[in-house]
């Protein structure tokens, strides 16, 4: 079969389809979004009846995936790194229960924060949950490791955490696909029906089971073809080593795509022993071989110094380990072929420099976007109040932080606008305003609104409704057309639950409403509602084409 | 052969379409390739870039090392310069000369041209105008690809085939329009 050009995300999606997937459960988030979108648009996936609708958030996604796995079918759940924080409760406990049908959870980490608020490394979560982690080094491995991963997951009875980073997610390469497998039928477990009931008495047994399983996970890592030792012969096991064999100054551990940057710098073959790691827990046997043969170890890994810390230990006495902790590599930001080159002691040279005349060009809200109108009206009203604070959230409207608006004072995590506004109001801030989008509201804002209603907090909440999940490219929003009724159901007083169309011609009315609701001592919700101009234009284009 | 290409522009200008055409052409020529691109937040009118690497040997890194790009293809004259630290000494720069001014402090064109004067190998063309003159104002990115075609190490016929594959589903008319744009771009670059 001819190779196909796939983004890392697309390779994962195609592999899951080919491995007999029955459902993908995700919430959009850069750089993970394209995995689920690929499955949504795949004719094969449609033919196979693979469920692929977006979920309200990452927690509902992982839980729903577990439900499908419970029934014996293969399932996938994809999210950006911070999404796993939202799903962490489900994630930690699915490690306790274990699974039935194969289950893979993809975390797309974003070192360098191309499109995120932090660069947390979710291999930490994998270690925390004591689950196997797969971290492919290239698009072909991403395909192969997903394709084979489902068999492993079912054999072990545990989910796999599949870790990629932005560079893998959004880079294309030729990928060879494999024979599609048949989907699992409903197939319930006969002998372990209690494992999903995590009452303490059962949970204690399940934890012992998870601890016992670690040996199997480790064996799989040590025999994995994705963990490879270069430059040391395989027969060299540690019993046969002695001081006389210590001949290499430096051994290199390269995790995931860091391996590519290493190879880039040694086009004619490595000069040092190298251990490539793409499957965790860390392969002890190979690490022993490497450390026995080398005086010092350099660890190359994208994200946090997770492996480096494990090898070094807290006190750092013992092995001499270089990496992000001792300054051999920068502590933050994604790796590049150049940072790796420098760490290897080779020269990095640019002939030209970026001239000083080049100005930065930050992203901005689109011309004609409804969020613009919301911020313009809001800014004008808030100029009348000294001490007004605007707590915002994750989405396109976060760009309201930049000129010309400079309209917001915070952006922390999904849903934090409403709850921070409540806390600030209770501390005495007035006016305390929250600005949140419709998709972020249904993801994590609704419970915060309930807190506000229960406390009768003196807040104005603006749900800037563009009827889509805009920042990630215009995916379906969970409650389009139902934001008003959700707020009403949560208990917002109907007199203080107002809708408006954010357009220039409505400015005076918008300002009047905003002013009035600021003055109201209690919970007000204003829903400026106008479709995202990007999705609007796309729909108009599709309609023209069909006519 | 091995060509490392930096594609640059402003979100929405169409650098990913250029990348897609080169990608198809590279696959057809049985070459290895990796192409790293930008999605998400930076697409909203911010600067965007893509690293495209094609070679007859497997490609290791998704990113091009500093100082080693063979060519910068850019849809915007200031964005070209943003990536100069990637260009190798005798590398080529092929750029659209028409500024995309969505920031208030956009530099004066003369200042930009001064920087271009220091570069040994360059093609500076108003590809937007060429596209307009062809009667297909939205094909500026394909004109630019045509202008870069002598320097990327892939047969022109393979690029034409790439155009056919990428635009096939939009109909024969669109395919012809883009082939025209590609050829016009090449002609202008050669005569440049």
Interface residues (C-beta under 8 A of the other chain):
Chain A: X2 X3 X5 X30 X31 X33 X34 X114 X115 X167 X168 X170 X171 X172 X173 X174 X257 X260 X261 X263 X264 X267 X336 X337 X338 X341 X348 X349 X350 X351 X352 X353 X354 X355 X357 X358 X359 X360 X361 X362 X363 X364 X365 X366 X396 X399 X471 X472 X473
Chain B: X10 X11 X23 X24 X27 X32 X33 X34 X35 X36 X37 X38 X39 X40 X41 X42 X43 X44 X45 X46 X47 X59 X60 X61 X62 X63 X64 X65 X66 X67 X78 X79 X81 X82 X83 X84 X85 X86 X87 X88 X89 X102 X103 X105 X106 X107 X111 X112 X114 X115 X119
